[in-house]
Amino acid sequence: MRRLDLAAPETFETFAAGITAPIDVLINNAGIFGPKPHTIADVGPALFERILRVNTLGPVLLARALLDRVAASEGKKLVTMTSRMGSFGANTSGSAPMYRASKAAVNMLMQCLSIEVAPRGVGVLLLHPGWVRTTMGGEQADLNVADSALGIRRVIDGFDPTERLALRAWDGRDLPW
Ligand SMILES: NC(=O)c1ccc[n+]([C@@H]2O[C@H](COP(=O)([O-])OP(=O)(O)OC[C@H]3O[C@@H](n4cnc5c(N)ncnc54)[C@H](OP(=O)(O)O)[C@@H]3O)[C@@H](O)[C@H]2O)c1
């Protein structure tokens, strides 16, 4: 196992240089929520920058650093854990704006990346794991980790990289952008 701080992109090239094997499925899973709850009143530069570094910049720059390994694999799947909260179409409450914005932005960057990497046969999957009883999701969440993980595995297995791009939930349903 190797550790990586997703908020430290200056370390990614060295990290990637240490990986020579092909990567069938790269999963960008790590994320932070920010204060719970938070509203527009809580938006501040340092806090927002931290959330953007981990949720937005980190996944994109790590995917870029490891792209050759993914393109050299049979699987060719580049997966990022996003959230339904990053959807413009599904936003009715306006809660947690910094988290929402970080996920909306990673969706856009990954969409751009999907266009760039399509000629290499790499597909980009943006995956919503459901509302899950993890540290982030909390005890009130709908889903246990095992059910979410099983769904995530099915969705990743069923994703065909020639599809190029999808925004999909753990249960296989596509989400509104
Ligand atoms: N749980 C939900 O209901 C839910 C819903 C929608 C989307 N998501 C998304 O699903 C993903 C996983 O969330 P989760 O529920 O498992 O969250 P979690 O319980 O809070 O766990 C977050 C994970 O991210 C890691 N992490 C945080 N900052 C990091 C950094 N700078 N560098 C490396 N790793 C870092 C943490 O590592 P340490 O333990 O070492 O800090 C931890 O393993 C996230 O992207 C989240 O936004 C979750």
The ligand as a Gaussian input file, in Angstrom:
#p B3LYP/6-31G(d) Opt

LIG

0 1
 N      -21.117000       8.910000       2.090000
 C      -21.988000       9.466000       1.259000
 O      -23.212000       9.503000       1.530000
 C      -21.529000      10.045000      -0.053000
 C      -22.505000      10.549000      -0.920000
 C      -22.112000      11.067000      -2.162000
 C      -20.773000      11.060000      -2.504000
 N      -19.834000      10.584000      -1.627000
 C      -18.443000      10.614000      -2.077000
 O      -17.876000       9.311000      -1.938000
 C      -16.463000       9.413000      -1.656000
 C      -16.144000       8.601000      -0.408000
 O      -16.839000       9.225000       0.673000
 P      -17.005000       8.545000       2.100000
 O      -18.433000       8.583000       2.427000
 O      -16.256000       7.251000       2.191000
 O      -16.257000       9.659000       2.968000
 P      -15.515000       9.520000       4.358000
 O      -16.165000       8.466000       5.161000
 O      -15.432000      10.892000       4.932000
 O      -14.055000       9.040000       3.916000
 C      -13.292000       9.903000       3.111000
 C      -12.028000       9.210000       2.689000
 O      -11.254000      10.152000       1.920000
 C       -9.934000      10.151000       2.433000
 N       -9.333000      11.486000       2.275000
 C       -9.821000      12.685000       2.667000
 N       -8.945000      13.665000       2.378000
 C       -7.890000      13.062000       1.755000
 C       -6.678000      13.543000       1.217000
 N       -6.340000      14.839000       1.244000
 N       -5.825000      12.654000       0.654000
 C       -6.119000      11.332000       0.628000
 N       -7.259000      10.821000       1.134000
 C       -8.128000      11.670000       1.697000
 C      -10.071000       9.801000       3.875000
 O       -8.833000       9.274000       4.317000
 P       -8.432000       9.373000       5.892000
 O       -9.386000       8.477000       6.605000
 O       -7.028000       8.905000       5.893000
 O       -8.617000      10.802000       6.262000
 C      -11.161000       8.723000       3.839000
 O      -10.606000       7.464000       3.499000
 C      -16.169000      10.911000      -1.517000
 O      -15.642000      11.390000      -2.734000
 C      -17.544000      11.516000      -1.250000
 O      -17.623000      12.873000      -1.654000
 C      -20.178000      10.081000      -0.426000

